[in-house]
């Protein structure tokens, strides 16, 4: 009988050890829905950091969307713990994330994000992701819907958005498709409208803008989703871009710069937000991810890999003087000169969608 019990105990211990090994292989999983390039390059080092701090092994599962609607759906459906939406998404009427008793986002505990102290005042003070005095996201990077130009063929920086309508550039530029509102904003700016006007259809002459938007779309060489295609850039003179594609084109030997149109321009802030699906340790790990992404090393990569602006003031010598100038590194005053994307009314959103579809219908 004793031998039998000894065998039973041995079997139970073996099963228990196998179970422990299975758990230790992946103690936790963080699901991230973010723009391409925001997570994958950092996963290996982040896993090392978490192993050192928590003595656990984690998996990081990444999904890269092409449209901001996917951020909302990931939060709503509970398929992501972390998302990287633009600042205006959470309060956009059709995506509203703060319905009473049904929030899709969780507040961030700044006690777990000590690198927040290094954030530029402009981004610290941005209240896009503040609701009832609680912060539901942390700024990660900022970039323009910019006007890039190929210095190999365009010898002088375009001084105005109107360059996109110059006859000599017909068929030699690319513009975005799935963030069509950006094209309507630059069309309005080219016609003399101001930042106070462009986010409200009631302040715009719809017919006048429609005619000009039609030409913009009709004469574009291509329309891009997600990010512009850098492989197309050698054949182009101008391009609208978040900055990513111009940076990638230059890595491949291109000679692209970002112009500063006299009319100004619009810019997005992408945030890291924790969804309500992240519970207990997973939420804490998400906050640790946000803190990691605000480190000087990760913020330098915002410049070098993504070609956009970091949100902190301590990147220092990790970027070159040329990169500091081009991407406004640490330049708090610059960000006051652009129009950060704003929440628009359902009426304006609907009108812009209709205007875009009308314009696209003219493409041959």
Secondary structure, 3 states (H helix, E strand, C coil): CHHHHHHHHHHHHHHHHHHHHHHHHCCEEEEEECCCCCCHHHHHHHHHHHHHHHCCCEEEEEECCCCCHHHHHHHHHCCCCEECCECCHHHCHHHCCEECCEECEECCCHHHCHHHHHECHHHHHCCCCEECCEECCEEEEEEECEEEEECCCCCCCCCCHHHHHCHHHCCCEEEECCCHHHHHHHHHHHCCCCCCCCCCHHHCCHHHHHHHHHHHHHCCCEEECCCCCHHHHHHCCEEEECCHHHHHHHHCCCCEEECCCCCCCEEEEEEEEEECCCCHHHHHHHHHHHHHHCCHHHHHHHHHCCCCEECECCCHHHCCHHHHHHCCCCCCCHHHHCEECCCCCHHHHHHHHHHHHHHHCCCC
